[in-house]
Amino acid sequence: MSQRKRRSAQFKFKVALEAAREAETLNQLSSEYEVHPSQISEWKHHLLDEGPSLFGVTTPRQQHEQEALQSELYEQIGRLKMELEWLKKKLPDDVGGEASDDRARLS
């Protein structure tokens, strides 16, 4: 029984691109790269449908870092909104007429 081989995104892209060029048949590519023709055909369809970014995979660590950054930014947005509302309430209504004009534009 043969064992599955893990192929890199670079390898998949290269083989799929060769298949898309159609310079060689699927059987020729299959024997050259030692990959089943149906697998090459599948990679080719993915390439044509979604491009090379399909084969790139984000790691769980990268995903966790992205979620942490997003959470931190949402918290900061919330704090800034609260500060803005607090400042709007504390701003005197009759400071030279200019302040109320500014508040009217903010609302």
CORJOGI-V324292 format. One record per residue. RES is the residue in one letter. PSI is psi in degrees with one decimal (NA if undefined). OMEGA is omega as a letter, one per 40 degrees, with the letter a starting at -180 (* if undefined). D_FIRST is the distance of its C-alpha to the first C-alpha in whole Angstrom. Layout:
RES,PSI,OMEGA,D_FIRST
RES,PSI,OMEGA,D_FIRST
This chain:
M,131.4,a,0
S,151.8,a,4
Q,144.5,i,7
R,142.9,i,10
K,137.0,i,13
R,127.5,a,16
R,140.5,i,19
S,161.1,i,22
A,-37.2,i,25
Q,-44.1,a,27
F,-46.8,a,24
K,-43.7,i,23
F,-43.4,a,27
K,-47.5,a,27
V,-43.0,i,24
A,-38.4,i,26
L,-41.3,i,29
E,-40.5,i,29
A,-37.3,i,27
A,-32.8,i,31
R,-25.8,i,33
E,33.2,i,31
A,-28.7,i,32
E,159.4,i,29
T,165.1,i,27
L,-37.5,i,24
N,-39.0,i,22
Q,-44.5,i,23
L,-38.4,a,23
S,-46.3,a,19
S,-32.3,i,19
E,-44.5,a,21
Y,-1.7,a,19
E,50.0,i,16
V,143.4,a,16
H,140.7,a,15
P,-37.1,i,19
S,-31.8,i,19
Q,-41.8,i,18
I,-42.8,i,21
S,-41.3,i,23
E,-45.3,i,23
W,-38.6,i,24
K,-44.7,i,27
H,-41.2,i,28
H,-43.7,a,28
L,-47.8,a,30
L,-33.2,a,32
D,-45.4,a,33
E,-7.3,i,33
G,-179.0,a,33
P,-20.0,a,31
S,-18.8,i,32
L,-39.7,a,30
F,-14.2,i,27
G,133.8,a,29
V,132.8,i,28
T,138.2,a,31
T,158.1,i,30
P,-34.3,i,32
R,-45.3,i,34
Q,-40.2,i,36
Q,-42.0,i,36
H,-43.2,i,38
E,-40.8,i,40
Q,-43.7,i,41
E,-39.4,i,42
A,-43.3,i,44
L,-43.7,i,46
Q,-43.5,i,46
S,-44.7,i,47
E,-40.7,i,50
L,-39.5,i,51
Y,-39.4,i,52
E,-42.6,i,54
Q,-40.8,i,56
I,-43.5,i,57
G,-44.9,i,58
R,-43.7,a,60
L,-38.3,i,61
K,-42.9,i,62
M,-42.8,i,64
E,-41.3,i,66
L,-45.5,i,67
E,-41.3,i,68
W,-43.3,i,70
L,-36.9,i,72
K,-39.5,a,73
K,-37.3,a,74
K,-17.5,a,76
L,124.6,a,78
P,144.7,a,81
D,-30.9,a,82
D,39.8,i,85
V,87.1,i,84
G,12.5,i,86
G,-24.0,a,85
E,-39.3,a,82
A,-42.1,a,80
S,-31.5,i,80
D,-41.5,i,79
D,-42.4,i,76
R,-37.2,i,75
A,-37.6,i,76
R,-32.7,i,74
L,-31.0,a,71
S,NA,*,71
